Amino acid sequence: VGNLENKGVELVINSANLVGNLKWNTSFNIARNRNEITNLNGQVIEGDFLSRAVEGEPIGIFYGPKYAGVDPANGDALYYGRDDDGNVITTNNINRAELMKVGDPNPDYIAGITNTFSYKNFDFSFLFQGVFGNQVYNGGGKFMTANGDFLDNQTKDQLRRWQNPGDITDVPGARLFGANGTGESSRYVYDATYVRLKNITLGYTLPDALTTKVGFSRVRVYASAMNLLTFTEYEGWDPEVNADTYASNINQGIDFYSAPQAKIINFGLTASF
């Protein structure tokens, strides 16, 4: 149905920082990929929620109304639109909002750094992984971050909803089934940049003099943890997300009550004959 162009660069740097009894090696990588839909014969292919394929843009951009906050006078949700003369205005009618690009699930950069240490029979390593410059659309937001519009439990940020004339906030007034700001819009587009301690491992290899007595050439005991720490401003459960129900080449970066990455702690023993 069209043409898609990808251009990118990846850099990997490996270093031996310390040699000798104490060894320290580092591997750093960073990559940037830019894709652009160069031809769709003038059409726009719609995915779920705000996901779109649009000529001249990366695949899967978020395209729709741009949220403009809350009217302090009455608690109405506002959106950006244009009057008959083309001037930018705000409106509480989402159907009058101007449609525009409001986010991109494709990251600007992805990166990782692994450090590995060893001293005598001990070894220690950790990996930090990062994704930068992308957004996630919270498809469940219109139910759970909806200023009481629906029956779902609400996220904590809804406590700062508009309540009285003059209140300055970004959360509209609570109206059960009132659809006050719950339409698909940039309100539910969030920065999904994150840095995660993806893996950390500590191991100890038993001395050869001990292992050979019991018929092994090498015995190592270790403890490791995955997804131990995550640094992000994403307000959902996990920024590293793409809901299985909606995943496709156009639907990217969709969160819909998606379970977060599990924190896993392992203890193990490896033995070689």
Phi, psi and chi 1 to 4 in degrees:
 res  aa     phi    psi   chi1   chi2   chi3   chi4
   1 VAL       -   -4.3  -63.1      -      -      -
   2 GLY   175.1 -163.1      -      -      -      -
   3 ASN  -129.7  142.3  -57.4   97.8      -      -
   4 LEU  -130.8  133.4  177.2   70.1      -      -
   5 GLU  -117.3  133.5 -179.8 -179.7   76.3      -
   6 ASN  -119.0  135.5  -77.5  -83.3      -      -
   7 LYS  -137.2  135.7  -67.0 -178.9  179.0  179.7
   8 GLY  -161.1  172.9      -      -      -      -
   9 VAL  -146.4  145.1   61.2      -      -      -
  10 GLU  -133.3  136.8 -178.7  174.5    0.9      -
  11 LEU  -123.0  131.4  173.0   67.6      -      -
  12 VAL  -127.1  129.9  178.9      -      -      -
  13 ILE  -124.9  121.4  -60.6  174.7      -      -
  14 ASN  -111.8  134.8  -63.4  -46.7      -      -
  15 SER  -138.4  146.6   63.6      -      -      -
  16 ALA  -104.7   98.5      -      -      -      -
  17 ASN   -79.2  -38.2  -51.6  -46.2      -      -
  18 LEU  -135.1  139.6  -67.6  174.7      -      -
  19 VAL  -127.3  162.5  -64.7      -      -      -
  20 GLY   112.1 -149.8      -      -      -      -
  21 ASN   -63.2  -41.3  -71.2  -29.0      -      -
  22 LEU   -98.9  116.8  175.0   60.1      -      -
  23 LYS  -110.8  141.2  -63.0 -179.3  174.9   64.2
  24 TRP  -142.7  115.0  171.7   24.3      -      -
  25 ASN  -117.4  145.3  -64.4  -38.4      -      -
  26 THR  -129.4  138.8  -61.8      -      -      -
  27 SER  -127.5  120.7  178.7      -      -      -
  28 PHE  -120.5  136.0  170.1   76.1      -      -
  29 ASN  -137.7  145.3   67.9   83.3      -      -
  30 ILE  -144.0  140.9 -174.1  168.9      -      -
  31 ALA  -140.1  147.2      -      -      -      -
  32 ARG  -134.7  128.0  174.8  178.7  173.0   83.8
  33 ASN  -129.6  132.9  179.7   71.1      -      -
  34 ARG  -120.6  123.3  -56.2  -52.9  -62.1  164.1
  35 ASN  -114.4  151.9   70.9   62.6      -      -
  36 GLU  -143.9  132.8  178.6 -175.8  -11.2      -
  37 ILE   -80.0  111.8  -61.5  173.1      -      -
  38 THR   -91.0  -18.3   57.5      -      -      -
  39 ASN  -158.5  123.9  174.6   35.5      -      -
  40 LEU  -131.1   21.5  -86.3 -178.7      -      -
  41 ASN    55.2   34.4  -64.2  -49.4      -      -
  42 GLY    80.5   -2.4      -      -      -      -
  43 GLN   -90.7  165.8   63.5 -178.1  -39.6      -
  44 VAL  -119.0  124.3  173.2      -      -      -
  45 ILE   -97.8  120.6  -59.4  178.0      -      -
  46 GLU   -94.1  135.4  -61.9 -174.6   -3.2      -
  47 GLY   -99.6 -149.4      -      -      -      -
  48 ASP   -89.0  156.9  -69.1  -70.7      -      -
  49 PHE    54.9 -120.7  -57.4  107.8      -      -
  50 LEU  -103.1    5.2  -61.4 -177.2      -      -
  51 SER   -69.3  134.7  -61.2      -      -      -
  52 ARG  -144.7  156.5  -60.6  -70.0 -174.7  -87.7
  53 ALA  -113.2  118.1      -      -      -      -
  54 VAL  -133.1  135.4 -178.3      -      -      -
  55 GLU   -56.8  138.9  -76.3 -175.5   13.0      -
  56 GLY    83.2    0.6      -      -      -      -
  57 GLU  -125.5  161.6  -64.3  -74.6   -4.4      -
  58 PRO   -63.9  155.3  -18.9   30.9      -      -
  59 ILE   -68.6  139.7 -167.7  167.3      -      -
  60 GLY    83.0   16.8      -      -      -      -
  61 ILE   -61.3  159.0   62.5  164.9      -      -
  62 PHE   -93.1  124.7  -58.8  130.5      -      -
  63 TYR  -135.1  120.9 -171.1   84.5      -      -
  64 GLY   172.1 -160.1      -      -      -      -
  65 PRO   -66.8  145.5  -18.5   31.1      -      -
  66 LYS  -101.5  122.8 -173.6  174.5 -178.4 -180.0
  67 TYR   -69.9  135.2 -174.9   60.1      -      -
  68 ALA  -114.3    9.2      -      -      -      -
  69 GLY    98.3 -149.0      -      -      -      -
  70 VAL  -127.7  137.7  177.3      -      -      -
  71 ASP   -71.9  115.5 -172.9  -23.3      -      -
  72 PRO   -66.0  -16.6   21.6  -31.1      -      -
  73 ALA   -76.8  -38.1      -      -      -      -
  74 ASN  -136.0   -1.0   55.6   21.0      -      -
  75 GLY    82.3    8.7      -      -      -      -
  76 ASP   -69.6  142.3  -75.3   -5.9      -      -
  77 ALA   -71.2  141.4      -      -      -      -
  78 LEU  -121.1  151.8  -62.2  175.3      -      -
  79 TYR  -134.7  156.4  -54.5   89.6      -      -
  80 TYR   -82.5  134.8  -70.1  104.6      -      -
  81 GLY  -143.4 -164.9      -      -      -      -
  82 ARG  -137.9  144.7  -68.2 -172.0 -176.7  -86.5
  83 ASP   -84.5 -174.9   62.0   18.1      -      -
  84 ASP   -64.9  -20.9  -65.6  -23.5      -      -
  85 ASP   -93.4    2.4  -63.0  -37.1      -      -
  86 GLY    87.1    7.2      -      -      -      -
  87 ASN   -80.2  144.8  -60.1  -49.6      -      -
  88 VAL   -72.0  129.4  175.8      -      -      -
  89 ILE  -133.1  172.2   60.6  169.7      -      -
  90 THR  -112.7  145.8   57.2      -      -      -
  91 THR  -140.6  148.5  174.7      -      -      -
  92 ASN   -91.8    6.0   62.4   -1.1      -      -
  93 ASN  -105.2  105.9 -176.4   -7.9      -      -
  94 ILE   -61.9  -24.7 -166.7  171.8      -      -
  95 ASN   -71.5  -15.1  -63.1  -46.9      -      -
  96 ARG   -99.3    0.4  -66.4 -171.0   59.8 -168.0
  97 ALA   -71.6  146.9      -      -      -      -
  98 GLU   -78.6  135.7 -177.5 -180.0    9.6      -
  99 LEU   -87.8  134.1  -57.2 -177.3      -      -
 100 MET  -156.3  170.3   63.6 -174.8   76.1      -
 101 LYS   -71.0  125.5  179.4 -179.2  176.2 -179.3
 102 VAL  -123.7    5.3  -66.4      -      -      -
 103 GLY   174.3  168.4      -      -      -      -
 104 ASP  -146.1  120.0 -173.2  -12.7      -      -
 105 PRO   -77.3   -9.4   31.2  -36.1      -      -
 106 ASN   -83.1  125.7  -58.8  -76.4      -      -
 107 PRO   -72.4  153.1   25.6  -33.2      -      -
 108 ASP   -71.3  -40.8  -66.5  -29.3      -      -
 109 TYR  -145.3  150.9  -60.9   95.3      -      -
 110 ILE  -126.5  146.9   59.3  173.6      -      -
 111 ALA  -152.0  161.1      -      -      -      -
 112 GLY  -156.8  151.8      -      -      -      -
 113 ILE  -142.4  129.2 -175.8  168.4      -      -
 114 THR  -117.5  130.7  -59.0      -      -      -
 115 ASN  -117.8  132.4  -77.9  -78.1      -      -
 116 THR  -125.8  127.7  -56.1      -      -      -
 117 PHE  -121.1  147.7  -58.4   85.7      -      -
 118 SER  -146.9  140.1   63.1      -      -      -
 119 TYR  -145.0  114.3  179.1   71.9      -      -
 120 LYS    53.0 -115.1  -65.5 -175.0  176.7  179.3
 121 ASN   -97.5    2.0  -71.9   20.0      -      -
 122 PHE   -96.0  145.9  -70.9   93.3      -      -
 123 ASP  -137.9  146.8   61.2   88.9      -      -
 124 PHE  -147.3  135.3  175.0   69.5      -      -
 125 SER  -147.7  154.2   66.3      -      -      -
 126 PHE  -150.6  147.9   60.7   89.0      -      -
 127 LEU  -124.6  124.1  162.9   63.8      -      -
 128 PHE  -105.0  133.4  -83.0   98.2      -      -
 129 GLN  -120.6  141.3  168.1 -150.5   12.1      -
 130 GLY  -140.2  146.1      -      -      -      -
 131 VAL  -130.6  131.1  177.3      -      -      -
 132 PHE  -131.9  136.7  -52.8   92.1      -      -
 133 GLY    87.6   12.6      -      -      -      -
 134 ASN  -108.1  164.5   61.8  -49.7      -      -
 135 GLN  -122.3  157.1  -73.5   83.8   46.6      -
 136 VAL  -122.4  140.7  159.4      -      -      -
 137 TYR  -100.6  121.6 -174.6   80.3      -      -
 138 ASN   -86.6   92.5 -178.0   12.8      -      -
 139 GLY   -65.7  -22.2      -      -      -      -
 140 GLY   -85.5   -1.1      -      -      -      -
 141 GLY   -61.0  -36.2      -      -      -      -
 142 LYS   -71.0   -5.8   62.4 -177.1  178.1 -179.2
 143 PHE  -106.8  -42.9  -58.5  110.2      -      -
 144 MET  -107.9  -11.9   64.4  178.3  175.5      -
 145 THR  -125.6   59.6  -53.5      -      -      -
 146 ALA  -131.3   26.8      -      -      -      -
 147 ASN    41.5   47.9   37.6  -74.4      -      -
 148 GLY    72.8   19.8      -      -      -      -
 149 ASP   -71.3  -30.5  179.7   72.8      -      -
 150 PHE  -123.7 -177.4 -153.6   66.3      -      -
 151 LEU   -89.2   -5.2  -59.1  178.9      -      -
 152 ASP   -65.8  153.4  -65.9   44.5      -      -
 153 ASN   -57.0  142.6  -70.0  -26.2      -      -
 154 GLN  -100.8  149.8  -62.2  -66.8  -72.2      -
 155 THR   -70.6  157.1   52.4      -      -      -
 156 LYS   -60.6  -30.7 -174.5  177.5  179.7  179.9
 157 ASP   -64.9  -14.5   59.4  -17.6      -      -
 158 GLN   -73.0   -8.4  -59.8  -52.2  -71.1      -
 159 LEU   -67.0  -19.3  -67.7  173.1      -      -
 160 ARG   -96.1   25.2   64.7  172.0 -174.4  -97.6
 161 ARG   -62.0  158.4   69.0 -166.8 -179.2  -80.3
 162 TRP   -63.6  135.9 -178.6   94.7      -      -
 163 GLN  -131.6  -33.0  -61.4 -178.3   64.3      -
 164 ASN  -135.9  149.4  -60.3  -66.0      -      -
 165 PRO   -52.4  132.5  -27.1   35.6      -      -
 166 GLY    98.7  -12.1      -      -      -      -
 167 ASP   -63.9  133.2  -74.3   -9.6      -      -
 168 ILE  -106.6  113.2  -55.4  -60.7      -      -
 169 THR  -159.0  168.3  179.4      -      -      -
 170 ASP  -104.9    5.9   60.2  -17.6      -      -
 171 VAL  -110.8  118.6 -179.8      -      -      -
 172 PRO   -63.0  168.5  -20.2   31.9      -      -
 173 GLY   -64.2  145.6      -      -      -      -
 174 ALA   -74.6  124.1      -      -      -      -
 175 ARG  -143.2  106.6  -60.4  171.1 -169.5  170.8
 176 LEU   -60.0  124.4 -177.8   63.1      -      -
 177 PHE    58.7   22.9  -53.4  133.6      -      -
 178 GLY   -91.7   -7.4      -      -      -      -
 179 ALA    52.2   39.9      -      -      -      -
 180 ASN   -87.7   89.3 -174.1   23.1      -      -
 181 GLY    88.2   13.3      -      -      -      -
 182 THR   -99.3    4.4   58.9      -      -      -
 183 GLY   -69.6  161.9      -      -      -      -
 184 GLU   -64.5  118.1  -49.7  -69.7   -4.1      -
 185 SER  -160.5 -179.6   76.5      -      -      -
 186 SER   -67.8   -7.0   66.2      -      -      -
 187 ARG   -55.5  -32.5  179.3 -175.6  178.2 -172.7
 188 TYR  -105.5   18.0  -60.4  117.4      -      -
 189 VAL   -96.9  124.7  175.6      -      -      -
 190 TYR  -125.4  148.7  -64.2   95.3      -      -
 191 ASP   -65.1  127.4  179.0   10.7      -      -
 192 ALA  -115.3   17.1      -      -      -      -
 193 THR   -58.1  137.5  -66.8      -      -      -
 194 TYR  -154.0  157.5   71.9   89.4      -      -
 195 VAL  -127.1  130.8  173.7      -      -      -
 196 ARG  -129.9  135.1  170.0  167.7  -76.7  164.5
 197 LEU   -77.3   94.6  178.6   55.2      -      -
 198 LYS   -75.7  -37.9 -167.3   68.7  175.4  177.2
 199 ASN  -153.0  141.5 -175.3  -84.8      -      -
 200 ILE  -142.7  133.3 -176.0  169.4      -      -
 201 THR  -137.9  135.5  -59.0      -      -      -
 202 LEU  -124.5  127.3  174.5   64.5      -      -
 203 GLY  -133.5  160.4      -      -      -      -
 204 TYR  -140.5  125.7  177.7   73.7      -      -
 205 THR   -98.7  123.4  -58.6      -      -      -
 206 LEU   -64.2  147.8  -85.9   61.6      -      -
 207 PRO   -58.6  145.3  -22.9   33.5      -      -
 208 ASP   -59.5  -37.2  -67.9  -17.9      -      -
 209 ALA   -60.2  -30.0      -      -      -      -
 210 LEU   -84.5  -42.5  179.2   61.9      -      -
 211 THR   -72.0  -34.6   56.2      -      -      -
 212 THR   -66.8  -25.8   53.6      -      -      -
 213 LYS   -66.8  -26.3  -70.8 -178.5  178.8 -179.5
 214 VAL  -106.8   13.7  -68.5      -      -      -
 215 GLY    87.9   16.2      -      -      -      -
 216 PHE  -112.5  148.9  -65.9  103.8      -      -
 217 SER   -88.3  -25.4   60.9      -      -      -
 218 ARG  -159.7  134.6 -175.0  173.9 -175.9  -91.4
 219 VAL  -133.5  127.7  175.2      -      -      -
 220 ARG  -131.4  132.3  176.9  176.1  175.0  -93.4
 221 VAL  -109.3  147.5  -67.6      -      -      -
 222 TYR  -153.6  161.2   65.9   89.2      -      -
 223 ALA  -132.3  138.6      -      -      -      -
 224 SER  -142.5  157.0   67.5      -      -      -
 225 ALA  -137.6  144.0      -      -      -      -
 226 MET  -120.1  143.9  -64.2  179.1   61.1      -
 227 ASN    54.5   43.8  -55.2  -43.5      -      -
 228 LEU   -73.7  -40.1 -163.4   59.6      -      -
 229 LEU  -136.1  143.3  -64.0  170.9      -      -
 230 THR  -135.4  129.1  -57.4      -      -      -
 231 PHE  -111.6  114.6  -54.2   91.5      -      -
 232 THR  -161.3  158.4 -176.8      -      -      -
 233 GLU  -102.5    4.3  -65.9 -175.0   -1.0      -
 234 TYR   -62.7  133.9  179.9   56.3      -      -
 235 GLU   -88.2   -6.3  -62.6 -177.3   11.2      -
 236 GLY   -85.6 -164.3      -      -      -      -
 237 TRP   -78.6  -33.1  -63.9  -37.8      -      -
 238 ASP  -158.4  124.4 -167.7  -21.7      -      -
 239 PRO   -75.3  -18.1   28.8  -35.8      -      -
 240 GLU   -89.4   81.4 -173.1 -178.6    0.2      -
 241 VAL  -144.5  147.2   65.5      -      -      -
 242 ASN  -158.0  106.0 -162.5   31.3      -      -
 243 ALA   -56.6  128.9      -      -      -      -
 244 ASP   -57.5  -37.2  -66.8  -18.8      -      -
 245 THR   -61.4  -32.2  -54.6      -      -      -
 246 TYR  -112.4   -1.3  -62.0  101.3      -      -
 247 ALA   -63.6  130.8      -      -      -      -
 248 SER  -162.3 -178.4   72.6      -      -      -
 249 ASN   -68.3  -24.9   60.5  -15.2      -      -
 250 ILE   -93.2  -42.3  -65.2  177.4      -      -
 251 ASN   -80.8  101.6  -65.3  -25.3      -      -
 252 GLN  -128.1  149.6  -57.4  178.1   60.7      -
 253 GLY    63.9   41.0      -      -      -      -
 254 ILE  -104.4  127.2  -58.0  -64.2      -      -
 255 ASP  -110.6  124.2 -169.8   -7.2      -      -
 256 PHE  -140.3   84.8 -167.1   85.1      -      -
 257 TYR    53.5   33.7  -66.9   90.4      -      -
 258 SER   -75.4  134.6  -56.0      -      -      -
 259 ALA   -65.9  139.3      -      -      -      -
 260 PRO   -73.6  163.3   27.5  -34.5      -      -
 261 GLN   -58.9  134.8  -59.5  -76.3  -42.6      -
 262 ALA   -75.5  142.2      -      -      -      -
 263 LYS   -84.2  123.4  -68.1 -178.4  179.7  179.6
 264 ILE  -123.1  130.5  -59.0  172.0      -      -
 265 ILE  -118.9  125.1  -62.3  176.5      -      -
 266 ASN  -117.8  144.6  -67.8  -42.1      -      -
 267 PHE  -124.3  134.6  -60.6   92.5      -      -
 268 GLY  -150.7  170.4      -      -      -      -
 269 LEU  -141.2  130.2 -178.9  148.1      -      -
 270 THR  -118.7  136.5   57.3      -      -      -
 271 ALA  -132.4  131.8      -      -      -      -
 272 SER  -113.5  135.4  -58.2      -      -      -
 273 PHE   -87.2      -  -65.8   94.4      -      -
